[in-house]
Amino acid sequence: MTAGEAGSGQPPVLPQGISHLVLNVRDLERAHRFYTEMLGFRQVGEITRMKMRFYAGAGGNHHDLALVQLTDPAAAAAPSAFRLARPVTAGLNHFAVRMPDEAALMAIFAFIKQQGYPVDLRIDHGTSKSVYITDPDGNGIELMCDLPREAWEGDVNAALNYADVLPVG
C-alpha cells in the first residue's frame, strides 16, 4: 500500500508501527518489579519529578514501555478484569510483547507458572502463539511469538479467525 495523494482520503504517510506503550500505575515499585523480574524488561531511564520510568526489551529501541505513577493512587478506580473476548469497557484490551520464538515463549510461560503467577489463557491464533496474563494494575498482556509467514500469508483473514485454546495447567 502506498501513501495517499492529496484529497484521496488516505493519510499521506503510512506509519511504521507502534513505537512504545505508556501505562499509568498505582504503585511504581510494584509495577517495576513485575515488568523487570517477571517479564525481563530492563530499566533504561527515569524522570523523578513525575515518577516515570522507561524500559526496553531486546529489540534495540530507546524504550518500549514507560510506567507513570498515578498522582493519587487511592482515588483511582479498581482495575477491571481483563477480558480478551466480549469486553465490557472501552479502553485498552491488551498489548502484545513479542518473544523471539516459540521456545522463548514456552520458557517465559514456564517461568511465570513457576513463580505462581496466574495465566489467563493460552492460544494458537494461526498467525501467532500466545500466553495471556494480567499485570498488577489489571492490564491484559499477550506474550506471543509469530508463526512462520508460510502459516498465514496465503490467507491472513482465515489465520486471524483461527483460535485453538491450549491448556494453561
N, C-alpha and C positions, 0 to 999 in steps of 0.2 A: 504494500500500500504506500502510495506517495502522499506528500503533503498536498493539501487542497489549494486551489488557486483562489485569489481574492474574489469574494462574493459567491463561492461554491458551497458555503455552509459547512465546510470542513476546516478544522484547525490548520493553521499554516505550517505547523511542525508537529511531527509525531513524538510523544515522549519516549524516553529510553527505558522507563520503568519506574518503580518506586525506589527512592533513594534511602529513606530511613523512616523509622516509626518513633513517635514520642508518646509515652504513656504517663498519665498522671497517676500517682500512687499515694496511698495513705501513709506508708511507713517506708521511707527511702532505704533505710538499713536492711529491712526485711526483703524488699524488692531486690536490692543489690545482691544479697546472699542468694536469692533464688536464681537470678539471671547469671551470676558468676559460678556459684557452686553446683547448681543443678543443671544448667544448660551450657555452661562453659564460655560465655561471653567474657571478654576482658575489658576492664575499665580503661578508657583512653583519655578522659578529660573530666573536668568538673567546673561548675560555676557555683561557688559557695554562697554568693549573695542571694540566690534564689533556690538553693538546694536542688541542683540539677546535675546529673551525671550522664556521661556518654560512654557507649560500649561498642565494641567491634567484634565481628567474627573473623573467620579466616579469609574472607574474600578480598581484603585489601582496601576496603572503603574507609574513609576517615572516621565514620561511625555509622552503625546500622540501627542503633537503638539509643534512645535517651529516656531517662526516668526523671520526672519532676515531682517533688514532694508537694502535696496539697497544702495550701495556706492554713486551712483549718480542718484537719482530718476528722475530728469529732463531728463536724457538721455535715460531712459527706454522706450521701445515701449509701445504704448497704449494697454491695455488688449483687447484680442479678446472676442467676445461674447461667453458665454458658450452654447454649443450645445450638448445635450445628444446623439441625433441621427444625423447621417450624419455630423460628424465633418469635419472641413476643414483645421485644422492644427494639426501637430504632438505634442505630449506632454501630459500633464495631462488632462484628460477629466473631472473627478470629483473625490472626495473622499467621503467616507461614514462615518457618525457619527451615531453609534448605540445608540438608545434610549432603555430604559428598556422594554417598552411595547407600545401598541397602544394608551393607554390613555396618556402616556407621549409624544408620537409623536403628538397627536392631541392638547395637551396643548401648545407645542412649536410652532406648526403651528398657533394656535390662537394668541399667543403672538407676533409672527413675523408680522402677519397681523395687529394686534392692533397697533404695532409700525409704521405702514405704510411702512414696508419694502416689496419689491416685491417678490412674489413667482412665480417661473418659471413654475413649473409643479408639479403635484401630481399623483402618480401611485400605483396601486396594482400590484405588479410584480409576484405574485404567490408564491414566496419564502419570500417576504417581502412587506411592505407598505412603501412608500417613499414620501418625500416632497423635491423638489429641489429648491435651491436658489443659488445666485451668491454672493461671497464676494466682498468687495470694490476693490480688485485687479483683479477681473474677474475670480477667481477660482470657478468652479462648486462644490457645496456641496450637498450631498444627506443626509438628515436627515431621518433615517429609523428605523424600528423595524422588527425583524424577525417574520414570521408567524410560528405557531407550526409545528414541524417536520412532523407530520402526513399529513400536507397540501402539502408537496413536496417530501418527501424522497422516495416514491414509483417510481417517475419518475422526477428526478431533471431537466432533459433536457426540458420536457414539461412545468414544472413550470417556468423555466428560459425564455421560449419563450412566456409565457403568459404576457399580459400587458393590464390592464384596466385603462385608463386615467380617473382620478377623477377631479371634479371641484375644482378650487382654490378660486373662488369668494364667 
